[in-house]
Amino acid sequence: MFDTHLKSTGRDYTVTVALLVIAFIISPVALLGSRPIGYWSFGLAVVCSVSAVTWAWVHWKRSSRLYIPSIATRN
């Protein structure tokens, strides 16, 4: 019934969501946790957030092609 050529779409966006969590939650928390907050730590947090958002966008564009499994057999 299930063929090996069918692709599951269940975990395609896990990396994208993880990168967005890094960009919008972990990086600002790390900035607030670092003392003293200076230009270097602020700049590093901004660079990390922007690069994580960029990687998430690239990964989303690559994995956004959904494969809908068909019940027809492959010849």
N, CA, C and O atoms as a CHARMM CRD file, in Angstrom:
* protein
*
  300
    1    1 MET  N      0.81100  -1.18900   0.00000 PROA 1      0.00000
    2    1 MET  CA     0.00000   0.00000   0.00000 PROA 1      0.00000
    3    1 MET  C      0.86100   1.26300   0.00000 PROA 1      0.00000
    4    1 MET  O      0.58500   2.19900  -0.75100 PROA 1      0.00000
    5    2 PHE  N      1.89800   1.29900   0.83300 PROA 2      0.00000
    6    2 PHE  CA     2.77400   2.45600   0.89000 PROA 2      0.00000
    7    2 PHE  C      4.03900   2.17200   0.08900 PROA 2      0.00000
    8    2 PHE  O      4.70300   1.15600   0.29600 PROA 2      0.00000
    9    3 ASP  N      4.36000   3.06500  -0.81300 PROA 3      0.00000
   10    3 ASP  CA     5.55400   2.90400  -1.61900 PROA 3      0.00000
   11    3 ASP  C      6.68800   3.73600  -1.03900 PROA 3      0.00000
   12    3 ASP  O      6.45600   4.71200  -0.32600 PROA 3      0.00000
   13    4 THR  N      7.90700   3.34200  -1.34900 PROA 4      0.00000
   14    4 THR  CA     9.06600   4.04200  -0.80600 PROA 4      0.00000
   15    4 THR  C      9.33200   5.36100  -1.52100 PROA 4      0.00000
   16    4 THR  O     10.08600   6.18500  -1.00300 PROA 4      0.00000
   17    5 HSD  N      8.74900   5.59000  -2.67600 PROA 5      0.00000
   18    5 HSD  CA     8.99500   6.84100  -3.39400 PROA 5      0.00000
   19    5 HSD  C      8.17300   8.00600  -2.86500 PROA 5      0.00000
   20    5 HSD  O      8.39400   9.15100  -3.26000 PROA 5      0.00000
   21    6 LEU  N      7.23200   7.72400  -1.98000 PROA 6      0.00000
   22    6 LEU  CA     6.41700   8.78900  -1.40800 PROA 6      0.00000
   23    6 LEU  C      7.20000   9.48300  -0.30200 PROA 6      0.00000
   24    6 LEU  O      7.89100   8.82900   0.48000 PROA 6      0.00000
   25    7 LYS  N      7.09300  10.77100  -0.23800 PROA 7      0.00000
   26    7 LYS  CA     7.82400  11.55800   0.75300 PROA 7      0.00000
   27    7 LYS  C      6.85900  12.09200   1.80300 PROA 7      0.00000
   28    7 LYS  O      5.80700  12.64000   1.47700 PROA 7      0.00000
   29    8 SER  N      7.22300  11.92700   3.03400 PROA 8      0.00000
   30    8 SER  CA     6.41500  12.45100   4.12400 PROA 8      0.00000
   31    8 SER  C      6.68100  13.94500   4.28200 PROA 8      0.00000
   32    8 SER  O      7.82600  14.38500   4.18100 PROA 8      0.00000
   33    9 THR  N      5.64000  14.72000   4.52700 PROA 9      0.00000
   34    9 THR  CA     5.80400  16.16400   4.73300 PROA 9      0.00000
   35    9 THR  C      5.72600  16.52700   6.21500 PROA 9      0.00000
   36    9 THR  O      5.64100  17.70600   6.55900 PROA 9      0.00000
   37   10 GLY  N      5.75300  15.53700   7.08500 PROA 10     0.00000
   38   10 GLY  CA     5.57200  15.80200   8.50000 PROA 10     0.00000
   39   10 GLY  C      6.66800  16.60200   9.16000 PROA 10     0.00000
   40   10 GLY  O      6.37600  17.41500  10.03700 PROA 10     0.00000
   41   11 ARG  N      7.93300  16.40800   8.77500 PROA 11     0.00000
   42   11 ARG  CA     9.03500  17.06400   9.44600 PROA 11     0.00000
   43   11 ARG  C      9.81900  18.00700   8.53700 PROA 11     0.00000
   44   11 ARG  O     10.97400  18.31600   8.82900 PROA 11     0.00000
   45   12 ASP  N      9.22700  18.45900   7.46500 PROA 12     0.00000
   46   12 ASP  CA     9.95200  19.30200   6.52600 PROA 12     0.00000
   47   12 ASP  C     10.25500  20.68500   7.08300 PROA 12     0.00000
   48   12 ASP  O     11.23400  21.30900   6.67400 PROA 12     0.00000
   49   13 TYR  N      9.45200  21.16700   7.99100 PROA 13     0.00000
   50   13 TYR  CA     9.61600  22.52700   8.47100 PROA 13     0.00000
   51   13 TYR  C     10.25900  22.60600   9.85000 PROA 13     0.00000
   52   13 TYR  O     10.27400  23.67700  10.45700 PROA 13     0.00000
   53   14 THR  N     10.78600  21.50400  10.35300 PROA 14     0.00000
   54   14 THR  CA    11.40000  21.49600  11.68000 PROA 14     0.00000
   55   14 THR  C     12.62500  22.39000  11.73200 PROA 14     0.00000
   56   14 THR  O     12.79800  23.14600  12.68800 PROA 14     0.00000
   57   15 VAL  N     13.48300  22.31400  10.71400 PROA 15     0.00000
   58   15 VAL  CA    14.68800  23.13900  10.68500 PROA 15     0.00000
   59   15 VAL  C     14.31500  24.61400  10.56900 PROA 15     0.00000
   60   15 VAL  O     14.93300  25.46500  11.21000 PROA 15     0.00000
   61   16 THR  N     13.31700  24.91500   9.76200 PROA 16     0.00000
   62   16 THR  CA    12.88000  26.30000   9.59700 PROA 16     0.00000
   63   16 THR  C     12.38600  26.88100  10.91900 PROA 16     0.00000
   64   16 THR  O     12.74800  28.00100  11.28200 PROA 16     0.00000
   65   17 VAL  N     11.57600  26.13600  11.62500 PROA 17     0.00000
   66   17 VAL  CA    11.05100  26.60300  12.91400 PROA 17     0.00000
   67   17 VAL  C     12.18100  26.72900  13.93500 PROA 17     0.00000
   68   17 VAL  O     12.19700  27.67400  14.72400 PROA 17     0.00000
   69   18 ALA  N     13.11600  25.79300  13.92900 PROA 18     0.00000
   70   18 ALA  CA    14.24100  25.86400  14.86500 PROA 18     0.00000
   71   18 ALA  C     15.09600  27.09900  14.60400 PROA 18     0.00000
   72   18 ALA  O     15.53800  27.75300  15.54900 PROA 18     0.00000
   73   19 LEU  N     15.33100  27.42400  13.34800 PROA 19     0.00000
   74   19 LEU  CA    16.10900  28.61300  13.02200 PROA 19     0.00000
   75   19 LEU  C     15.37300  29.89500  13.42500 PROA 19     0.00000
   76   19 LEU  O     16.00000  30.85500  13.87400 PROA 19     0.00000
   77   20 LEU  N     14.06700  29.91200  13.26900 PROA 20     0.00000
   78   20 LEU  CA    13.29900  31.08300  13.69300 PROA 20     0.00000
   79   20 LEU  C     13.28800  31.22900  15.21100 PROA 20     0.00000
   80   20 LEU  O     13.29000  32.34800  15.72300 PROA 20     0.00000
   81   21 VAL  N     13.27600  30.11400  15.93200 PROA 21     0.00000
   82   21 VAL  CA    13.36900  30.16200  17.39300 PROA 21     0.00000
   83   21 VAL  C     14.72100  30.73300  17.80700 PROA 21     0.00000
   84   21 VAL  O     14.80400  31.53300  18.73900 PROA 21     0.00000
   85   22 ILE  N     15.77600  30.32000  17.11500 PROA 22     0.00000
   86   22 ILE  CA    17.09900  30.87300  17.40900 PROA 22     0.00000
   87   22 ILE  C     17.11000  32.37700  17.15100 PROA 22     0.00000
   88   22 ILE  O     17.65200  33.14800  17.94300 PROA 22     0.00000
   89   23 ALA  N     16.51000  32.78300  16.03900 PROA 23     0.00000
   90   23 ALA  CA    16.56300  34.19500  15.65100 PROA 23     0.00000
   91   23 ALA  C     15.75300  35.08800  16.58000 PROA 23     0.00000
   92   23 ALA  O     16.20400  36.18000  16.92800 PROA 23     0.00000
   93   24 PHE  N     14.57400  34.64900  16.98800 PROA 24     0.00000
   94   24 PHE  CA    13.67300  35.54000  17.71500 PROA 24     0.00000
   95   24 PHE  C     13.59700  35.29600  19.21300 PROA 24     0.00000
   96   24 PHE  O     13.04400  36.12000  19.94100 PROA 24     0.00000
   97   25 ILE  N     14.14500  34.17200  19.69200 PROA 25     0.00000
   98   25 ILE  CA    14.06900  33.89300  21.12900 PROA 25     0.00000
   99   25 ILE  C     15.45500  33.74700  21.74300 PROA 25     0.00000
  100   25 ILE  O     15.79100  34.45400  22.69400 PROA 25     0.00000
  101   26 ILE  N     16.25600  32.84000  21.21000 PROA 26     0.00000
  102   26 ILE  CA    17.53700  32.52600  21.84000 PROA 26     0.00000
  103   26 ILE  C     18.53000  33.68000  21.71800 PROA 26     0.00000
  104   26 ILE  O     19.20700  34.01600  22.68900 PROA 26     0.00000
  105   27 SER  N     18.62300  34.27800  20.55400 PROA 27     0.00000
  106   27 SER  CA    19.58600  35.37400  20.36600 PROA 27     0.00000
  107   27 SER  C     19.26300  36.59300  21.23400 PROA 27     0.00000
  108   27 SER  O     20.17700  37.13400  21.85600 PROA 27     0.00000
  109   28 PRO  N     18.00600  37.05400  21.30600 PROA 28     0.00000
  110   28 PRO  CA    17.72400  38.17100  22.23200 PROA 28     0.00000
  111   28 PRO  C     17.92400  37.82200  23.70800 PROA 28     0.00000
  112   28 PRO  O     18.36300  38.66600  24.48900 PROA 28     0.00000
  113   29 VAL  N     17.60600  36.59200  24.09100 PROA 29     0.00000
  114   29 VAL  CA    17.82100  36.18500  25.48500 PROA 29     0.00000
  115   29 VAL  C     19.31400  36.15100  25.79900 PROA 29     0.00000
  116   29 VAL  O     19.72900  36.54700  26.88800 PROA 29     0.00000
  117   30 ALA  N     20.11700  35.68300  24.85700 PROA 30     0.00000
  118   30 ALA  CA    21.56400  35.67900  25.05800 PROA 30     0.00000
  119   30 ALA  C     22.09900  37.10600  25.15800 PROA 30     0.00000
  120   30 ALA  O     23.02400  37.37100  25.92600 PROA 30     0.00000
  121   31 LEU  N     21.52500  38.01600  24.39000 PROA 31     0.00000
  122   31 LEU  CA    21.93800  39.41900  24.47600 PROA 31     0.00000
  123   31 LEU  C     21.59300  40.00700  25.84000 PROA 31     0.00000
  124   31 LEU  O     22.40900  40.70700  26.44000 PROA 31     0.00000
  125   32 LEU  N     20.40400  39.72800  26.32300 PROA 32     0.00000
  126   32 LEU  CA    20.00300  40.25000  27.63200 PROA 32     0.00000
  127   32 LEU  C     20.80000  39.61300  28.76600 PROA 32     0.00000
  128   32 LEU  O     21.01700  40.23100  29.80800 PROA 32     0.00000
  129   33 GLY  N     21.23500  38.37400  28.55200 PROA 33     0.00000
  130   33 GLY  CA    22.00400  37.68300  29.58500 PROA 33     0.00000
  131   33 GLY  C     23.45500  38.09000  29.63600 PROA 33     0.00000
  132   33 GLY  O     24.12500  37.85200  30.64100 PROA 33     0.00000
  133   34 SER  N     23.95500  38.69400  28.58400 PROA 34     0.00000
  134   34 SER  CA    25.36600  39.09900  28.58300 PROA 34     0.00000
  135   34 SER  C     25.50800  40.46200  29.25000 PROA 34     0.00000
  136   34 SER  O     24.75000  41.38500  28.94900 PROA 34     0.00000
  137   35 ARG  N     26.45100  40.58800  30.13100 PROA 35     0.00000
  138   35 ARG  CA    26.71200  41.85500  30.81100 PROA 35     0.00000
  139   35 ARG  C     28.15600  42.22900  30.58800 PROA 35     0.00000
  140   35 ARG  O     28.99400  41.32900  30.65000 PROA 35     0.00000
  141   36 PRO  N     28.51000  43.40600  30.34800 PROA 36     0.00000
  142   36 PRO  CA    27.67600  44.55100  30.00600 PROA 36     0.00000
  143   36 PRO  C     27.25400  44.49000  28.54200 PROA 36     0.00000
  144   36 PRO  O     27.96300  43.95400  27.69000 PROA 36     0.00000
  145   37 ILE  N     26.09200  45.05000  28.28100 PROA 37     0.00000
  146   37 ILE  CA    25.59500  45.09700  26.90900 PROA 37     0.00000
  147   37 ILE  C     26.31200  46.24000  26.20600 PROA 37     0.00000
  148   37 ILE  O     26.17000  47.41000  26.56000 PROA 37     0.00000
  149   38 GLY  N     27.07800  45.86300  25.20900 PROA 38     0.00000
  150   38 GLY  CA    27.83500  46.86200  24.46900 PROA 38     0.00000
  151   38 GLY  C     27.53000  46.75700  22.98900 PROA 38     0.00000
  152   38 GLY  O     26.65200  46.01200  22.55400 PROA 38     0.00000
  153   39 TYR  N     28.28900  47.53100  22.23500 PROA 39     0.00000
  154   39 TYR  CA    28.08000  47.52000  20.79100 PROA 39     0.00000
  155   39 TYR  C     28.43900  46.16900  20.17800 PROA 39     0.00000
  156   39 TYR  O     27.79400  45.72500  19.22800 PROA 39     0.00000
  157   40 TRP  N     29.46300  45.51900  20.71600 PROA 40     0.00000
  158   40 TRP  CA    29.87300  44.23000  20.13900 PROA 40     0.00000
  159   40 TRP  C     28.82300  43.14700  20.38100 PROA 40     0.00000
  160   40 TRP  O     28.49500  42.39100  19.46600 PROA 40     0.00000
  161   41 SER  N     28.30400  43.06500  21.57900 PROA 41     0.00000
  162   41 SER  CA    27.30700  42.02700  21.86500 PROA 41     0.00000
  163   41 SER  C     25.99700  42.30200  21.12700 PROA 41     0.00000
  164   41 SER  O     25.33500  41.37700  20.65600 PROA 41     0.00000
  165   42 PHE  N     25.62900  43.58500  21.03100 PROA 42     0.00000
  166   42 PHE  CA    24.41700  43.92800  20.28100 PROA 42     0.00000
  167   42 PHE  C     24.59600  43.61600  18.80000 PROA 42     0.00000
  168   42 PHE  O     23.69200  43.06800  18.17000 PROA 42     0.00000
  169   43 GLY  N     25.74000  43.95400  18.24700 PROA 43     0.00000
  170   43 GLY  CA    26.01900  43.66700  16.84000 PROA 43     0.00000
  171   43 GLY  C     26.05600  42.16900  16.55700 PROA 43     0.00000
  172   43 GLY  O     25.55300  41.70900  15.53200 PROA 43     0.00000
  173   44 LEU  N     26.65500  41.41300  17.47500 PROA 44     0.00000
  174   44 LEU  CA    26.70900  39.96300  17.30400 PROA 44     0.00000
  175   44 LEU  C     25.31100  39.34900  17.36700 PROA 44     0.00000
  176   44 LEU  O     25.00700  38.43300  16.60200 PROA 44     0.00000
  177   45 ALA  N     24.46800  39.83300  18.25600 PROA 45     0.00000
  178   45 ALA  CA    23.10200  39.32100  18.35400 PROA 45     0.00000
  179   45 ALA  C     22.30300  39.65000  17.09200 PROA 45     0.00000
  180   45 ALA  O     21.52300  38.82400  16.61600 PROA 45     0.00000
  181   46 VAL  N     22.49600  40.85100  16.55300 PROA 46     0.00000
  182   46 VAL  CA    21.79100  41.22800  15.31900 PROA 46     0.00000
  183   46 VAL  C     22.26800  40.37800  14.15300 PROA 46     0.00000
  184   46 VAL  O     21.45500  39.91200  13.35500 PROA 46     0.00000
  185   47 VAL  N     23.57400  40.16900  14.04400 PROA 47     0.00000
  186   47 VAL  CA    24.11900  39.34900  12.95400 PROA 47     0.00000
  187   47 VAL  C     23.61700  37.91100  13.06700 PROA 47     0.00000
  188   47 VAL  O     23.25700  37.30900  12.05500 PROA 47     0.00000
  189   48 CYS  N     23.58600  37.35600  14.26300 PROA 48     0.00000
  190   48 CYS  CA    23.07700  35.98900  14.45100 PROA 48     0.00000
  191   48 CYS  C     21.60200  35.89000  14.09700 PROA 48     0.00000
  192   48 CYS  O     21.18200  34.92700  13.45500 PROA 48     0.00000
  193   49 SER  N     20.82000  36.86800  14.50500 PROA 49     0.00000
  194   49 SER  CA    19.38800  36.83700  14.20300 PROA 49     0.00000
  195   49 SER  C     19.12200  36.97200  12.70900 PROA 49     0.00000
  196   49 SER  O     18.29300  36.25000  12.15600 PROA 49     0.00000
  197   50 VAL  N     19.81400  37.88300  12.06200 PROA 50     0.00000
  198   50 VAL  CA    19.60900  38.08100  10.62400 PROA 50     0.00000
  199   50 VAL  C     20.05700  36.85600   9.83800 PROA 50     0.00000
  200   50 VAL  O     19.37700  36.44600   8.89700 PROA 50     0.00000
  201   51 SER  N     21.18600  36.26900  10.20900 PROA 51     0.00000
  202   51 SER  CA    21.63200  35.08400   9.48100 PROA 51     0.00000
  203   51 SER  C     20.71300  33.89000   9.73800 PROA 51     0.00000
  204   51 SER  O     20.49300  33.09300   8.82700 PROA 51     0.00000
  205   52 ALA  N     20.17200  33.74100  10.94600 PROA 52     0.00000
  206   52 ALA  CA    19.23800  32.64600  11.21600 PROA 52     0.00000
  207   52 ALA  C     17.94100  32.82600  10.43800 PROA 52     0.00000
  208   52 ALA  O     17.38600  31.85100   9.93200 PROA 52     0.00000
  209   53 VAL  N     17.45100  34.06400  10.33500 PROA 53     0.00000
  210   53 VAL  CA    16.24300  34.32400   9.54700 PROA 53     0.00000
  211   53 VAL  C     16.51200  34.04800   8.06500 PROA 53     0.00000
  212   53 VAL  O     15.65900  33.50000   7.36700 PROA 53     0.00000
  213   54 THR  N     17.69200  34.42700   7.59400 PROA 54     0.00000
  214   54 THR  CA    18.04100  34.16900   6.19200 PROA 54     0.00000
  215   54 THR  C     18.11900  32.68000   5.91400 PROA 54     0.00000
  216   54 THR  O     17.59500  32.21300   4.90200 PROA 54     0.00000
  217   55 TRP  N     18.77000  31.91800   6.80300 PROA 55     0.00000
  218   55 TRP  CA    18.85200  30.46800   6.61500 PROA 55     0.00000
  219   55 TRP  C     17.48300  29.82400   6.68900 PROA 55     0.00000
  220   55 TRP  O     17.20000  28.88100   5.95000 PROA 55     0.00000
  221   56 ALA  N     16.62700  30.32100   7.57400 PROA 56     0.00000
  222   56 ALA  CA    15.27100  29.78000   7.67400 PROA 56     0.00000
  223   56 ALA  C     14.49300  30.03600   6.38600 PROA 56     0.00000
  224   56 ALA  O     13.76300  29.16100   5.92100 PROA 56     0.00000
  225   57 TRP  N     14.64200  31.22200   5.80800 PROA 57     0.00000
  226   57 TRP  CA    13.95800  31.53800   4.55600 PROA 57     0.00000
  227   57 TRP  C     14.45800  30.65100   3.41900 PROA 57     0.00000
  228   57 TRP  O     13.66300  30.15000   2.62400 PROA 57     0.00000
  229   58 VAL  N     15.77100  30.45700   3.34300 PROA 58     0.00000
  230   58 VAL  CA    16.33600  29.59400   2.29500 PROA 58     0.00000
  231   58 VAL  C     15.85200  28.16100   2.47300 PROA 58     0.00000
  232   58 VAL  O     15.46300  27.51800   1.49800 PROA 58     0.00000
  233   59 HSD  N     15.87100  27.65900   3.68600 PROA 59     0.00000
  234   59 HSD  CA    15.41900  26.28400   3.92900 PROA 59     0.00000
  235   59 HSD  C     13.93300  26.14600   3.64000 PROA 59     0.00000
  236   59 HSD  O     13.50400  25.12700   3.09800 PROA 59     0.00000
  237   60 TRP  N     13.14100  27.14900   3.99100 PROA 60     0.00000
  238   60 TRP  CA    11.71000  27.10100   3.72200 PROA 60     0.00000
  239   60 TRP  C     11.43900  27.08100   2.22300 PROA 60     0.00000
  240   60 TRP  O     10.56600  26.34900   1.75700 PROA 60     0.00000
  241   61 LYS  N     12.18700  27.88400   1.46400 PROA 61     0.00000
  242   61 LYS  CA    11.99900  27.89900   0.01000 PROA 61     0.00000
  243   61 LYS  C     12.37300  26.55100  -0.59900 PROA 61     0.00000
  244   61 LYS  O     11.73200  26.10000  -1.54900 PROA 61     0.00000
  245   62 ARG  N     13.40500  25.90600  -0.05900 PROA 62     0.00000
  246   62 ARG  CA    13.81700  24.60200  -0.57700 PROA 62     0.00000
  247   62 ARG  C     12.83900  23.50000  -0.21000 PROA 62     0.00000
  248   62 ARG  O     12.60600  22.59100  -1.00600 PROA 62     0.00000
  249   63 SER  N     12.26700  23.56700   0.97600 PROA 63     0.00000
  250   63 SER  CA    11.41300  22.47000   1.43900 PROA 63     0.00000
  251   63 SER  C      9.93200  22.77800   1.29700 PROA 63     0.00000
  252   63 SER  O      9.10400  22.00600   1.78100 PROA 63     0.00000
  253   64 SER  N      9.57200  23.87000   0.65500 PROA 64     0.00000
  254   64 SER  CA     8.15900  24.21900   0.58300 PROA 64     0.00000
  255   64 SER  C      7.42900  23.50000  -0.53800 PROA 64     0.00000
  256   64 SER  O      6.21700  23.65700  -0.68600 PROA 64     0.00000
  257   65 ARG  N      8.14100  22.72100  -1.32100 PROA 65     0.00000
  258   65 ARG  CA     7.46500  21.91300  -2.34200 PROA 65     0.00000
  259   65 ARG  C      6.84800  20.69400  -1.67100 PROA 65     0.00000
  260   65 ARG  O      7.56000  19.76800  -1.28200 PROA 65     0.00000
  261   66 LEU  N      5.55900  20.69300  -1.53800 PROA 66     0.00000
  262   66 LEU  CA     4.87900  19.58900  -0.88200 PROA 66     0.00000
  263   66 LEU  C      4.66000  18.43900  -1.84100 PROA 66     0.00000
  264   66 LEU  O      4.29900  18.63400  -3.00200 PROA 66     0.00000
  265   67 TYR  N      4.88000  17.26300  -1.35000 PROA 67     0.00000
  266   67 TYR  CA     4.63000  16.05600  -2.12700 PROA 67     0.00000
  267   67 TYR  C      3.40000  15.39500  -1.55400 PROA 67     0.00000
  268   67 TYR  O      3.38900  14.97900  -0.39600 PROA 67     0.00000
  269   68 ILE  N      2.38300  15.30100  -2.35100 PROA 68     0.00000
  270   68 ILE  CA     1.14800  14.67800  -1.89300 PROA 68     0.00000
  271   68 ILE  C      1.17000  13.21800  -2.33800 PROA 68     0.00000
  272   68 ILE  O      1.21300  12.94000  -3.53600 PROA 68     0.00000
  273   69 PRO  N      1.14400  12.30300  -1.40900 PROA 69     0.00000
  274   69 PRO  CA     1.18200  10.89600  -1.77100 PROA 69     0.00000
  275   69 PRO  C     -0.08200  10.49600  -2.55000 PROA 69     0.00000
  276   69 PRO  O     -1.20100  10.86100  -2.19100 PROA 69     0.00000
  277   70 SER  N      0.13100   9.77000  -3.57700 PROA 70     0.00000
  278   70 SER  CA    -1.01000   9.30000  -4.36100 PROA 70     0.00000
  279   70 SER  C     -1.23300   7.81900  -4.06600 PROA 70     0.00000
  280   70 SER  O     -0.33600   7.11800  -3.59800 PROA 70     0.00000
  281   71 ILE  N     -2.42700   7.37100  -4.34500 PROA 71     0.00000
  282   71 ILE  CA    -2.72400   5.97000  -4.11900 PROA 71     0.00000
  283   71 ILE  C     -2.45000   5.14800  -5.38300 PROA 71     0.00000
  284   71 ILE  O     -2.54500   3.92100  -5.36200 PROA 71     0.00000
  285   72 ALA  N     -2.11500   5.81900  -6.46200 PROA 72     0.00000
  286   72 ALA  CA    -1.79900   5.09600  -7.69300 PROA 72     0.00000
  287   72 ALA  C     -0.42200   4.46100  -7.57600 PROA 72     0.00000
  288   72 ALA  O      0.48400   5.03700  -6.97400 PROA 72     0.00000
  289   73 THR  N     -0.27000   3.30600  -8.13500 PROA 73     0.00000
  290   73 THR  CA     1.03100   2.63000  -8.10400 PROA 73     0.00000
  291   73 THR  C      1.93700   3.21100  -9.16800 PROA 73     0.00000
  292   73 THR  O      1.49500   3.64700 -10.23200 PROA 73     0.00000
  293   74 ARG  N      3.21000   3.20200  -8.84800 PROA 74     0.00000
  294   74 ARG  CA     4.20300   3.74000  -9.76300 PROA 74     0.00000
  295   74 ARG  C      4.67800   2.64700 -10.70300 PROA 74     0.00000
  296   74 ARG  O      5.02400   1.55300 -10.25800 PROA 74     0.00000
  297   75 ASN  N      4.69900   2.92500 -11.97600 PROA 75     0.00000
  298   75 ASN  CA     5.14400   1.91300 -12.96000 PROA 75     0.00000
  299   75 ASN  C      6.57300   2.13600 -13.34800 PROA 75     0.00000
  300   75 ASN  O      7.11600   1.38700 -14.16000 PROA 75     0.00000
